[in-house]
């Protein structure tokens, strides 16, 4: 059984894609009873309806049960479907809310209110509920109804503009979804803060979590360039203006790279030894000092490239890190899977689910003693726990069948064609 | 009002960015965070930029933004005397965050455990394993996560994210786990040792594509920003800059066609199936480009959002401050910082009534005496510790 840090808490999740679902899995890892209320009859965006998308496990089962990016943030919860737009979906939802400690939703601002399930309604049903809304730009404000993925928030917070090679056009900058990762983490903290307040006051509370605000505070240096000094932060590639060396260097092999840095004289001494030139760190050598290296960035970079380009990235990194400097191969998934560190820590998990088969999954974000997290449930199949959860809510088998017949709940999505 | 985390004492040790980020949210929601600093202060205080571009231990941007409301005491924890101080100061604390090398973390963990405090250690690779003692920095840690590899164009060097973005995420991970530990300690009386390996924290979360490989055997391609297969995704030029699209999927593409006044394109054979669409990016641009070039990024954003299109303006950091939503919500806040004046920092990561409050960051060692007084150290004892360079 997984960690019991949060055992006894019941969480209701109404969200899809990455940020909200990942938060649910993290709460589940910690032992909370997380019930994912999946959209129905429309499928979640991460559940593909057709073959051919990136990251689908081969198999004969429904394509929407075999998507890797859906499995990643949906472990350790129970999955139910519920059509909240159907009149007969209201009573089951009320019962669910009544027994919840926390309910969170990730739809665009105004959506749940239009469906009749805003905070003013839910607090009447359960006065001790902690409700969290986590739209991209937050609940309050003029951007009502606006939709986004993490890439849009990254762009609008100013992060996209500082990622990239100096001078490259913005068209070349890759979309990333970093705010999903931080949004998930922020939701955990928000939920626990809200629960502590509930216990102090005896009353539930509402939390407005703007995913872009949850990202914005994570760029204090870039913000201060502007707010303290009036400068617009620029794209720097991998360069740090105060550290030489600090860059990605080409290694032997196809499109293979190693990152190397020396932040101080001690690390530089190790690096110089690893490169076979201990004299480069001897007092009096122009590269022996922090400032000397700053003035000779291109030459130092060339010296490191000469060392790394004939070596495998892992070999170069082992040699440099072994000498006390900073170095890491810039790994792709197979390279990461080969990491002797992650293997020694048994970090990867081998998870079997009905249609996706047995897959290697990235492990947990933390380890906990004495109660380690465990992967008790793979990503739930559509409506897999309908019987169990609706049964707990007092619905008999006959009533559950009636709900299914009415299209309020279900255990499959319609495939096109 | 009483802040929600009032009465929670938190210990911060190590002086790094991740640990500073981890305890900031506790502090801003009302916890009593005691930042125990090495003589000379830690990395977070030494990072540029600085007020007036003049390096100063109390005037770095990371320190001013992330140490809000904390109490700072200077203690040399590499001495037995320092560990004894820690054992006294930690009494009654709920959780401690420790960001040091594993060899330094273990004795601290033992002292904190004896004081009944849950401990969250933050290390690059975890406390054990063949790489445990490797020295890493923000970018080398990121290199191990697969995210840097993918953040690039094939044949060109992989790219980091913004400065210290990975460290901030590691701090957020530690904070979430630490908050759960506080909950459990307060409700079940059970303390825990939680280990956050930065590589694992950054690799186990989303914004990663390891599962694409492990599910299908294929890797995500290292392409540039604009997909010409599933489009529009990425940055596209408009009159005064760029907008970021995530409108490649069928549903959002249809809304986009409608939004730019060409609903007929949804059924156009050139764009009707994924296979055909992939062949006709240039054709689609003859419709999308002129529409975008006739609008500013904010206009394109607001108009297309009315149609439910996933699009956002791609702005520079200063523009975020002036964004209508940021202004309406007060996403940036001003703070009176002694010795500096009024500074502007990012506001709350989430809003629970008015429970979030950023207070000034402490000078190095500003609260050493205050904390030692409260821990019961006599004048002579404090002078002895100071003279022996244990405190400062």
Interface residues (C-beta under 8 A of the other chain):
Chain A: X4 X5 X6 X8 X18 X19 X22 X26 X30 X45 X52 X54 X55 X56 X57 X58 X66 X67 X68 X69 X71 X72 X73 X132 X137 X138 X140 X141 X142 X143 X145 X146 X147 X148 X149 X150 X151 X152 X153 X154 X155 X156 X157 X158 X159 X160 X161 X162 X163 X164 X165 X170 X171 X172 X173 X174 X175 X176 X177 X178 X180 X181 X182 X184 X185 X186 X188 X189 X190 X192 X193 X194 X195 X196 X197 X200 X205 X206 X207 X208 X209 X210 X212 X213 X214 X216 X217 X218 X219 X220 X221 X222 X223 X224 X225 X226 X227 X228 X229 X232 X233 X236 X237 X238 X240 X241 X242 X246 X247 X248 X249 X250 X255 X257 X258 X259 X261 X263 X267 X321 X324 X325 X326 X327 X328 X329 X330 X331 X332 X333 X334 X335 X336 X337 X339 X340 X341 X342 X344 X345 X347 X356 X359 X360 X361 X362 X363 X364 X365 X366 X367 X368 X369 X370 X371
Chain B: X2 X4 X5 X21 X25 X29 X47 X48 X49 X50 X51 X52 X53 X61 X62 X64 X65 X66 X120 X125 X126 X128 X129 X130 X131 X132 X134 X135 X136 X137 X139 X140 X141 X143 X144 X145 X146 X147 X148 X149 X150 X151 X152 X153 X154 X155 X156 X157 X158 X159 X160 X161 X162 X163 X164 X165 X168 X169 X172 X173 X174 X175 X176 X177 X179 X180 X181 X182 X183 X184 X186 X187 X192 X193 X194 X195 X196 X197 X199 X200 X201 X203 X204 X205 X206 X207 X208 X209 X210 X211 X212 X213 X214 X215 X216 X218 X219 X220 X222 X223 X224 X225 X226 X233 X234 X235 X236 X237 X241 X242 X243 X244 X246 X249 X274 X305 X308 X309 X310 X311 X312 X313 X314 X315 X316 X317 X318 X319 X320 X321 X323 X324 X325 X328 X329 X331 X332 X343 X344 X345 X346 X347 X348 X349 X350 X351 X352 X353 X355
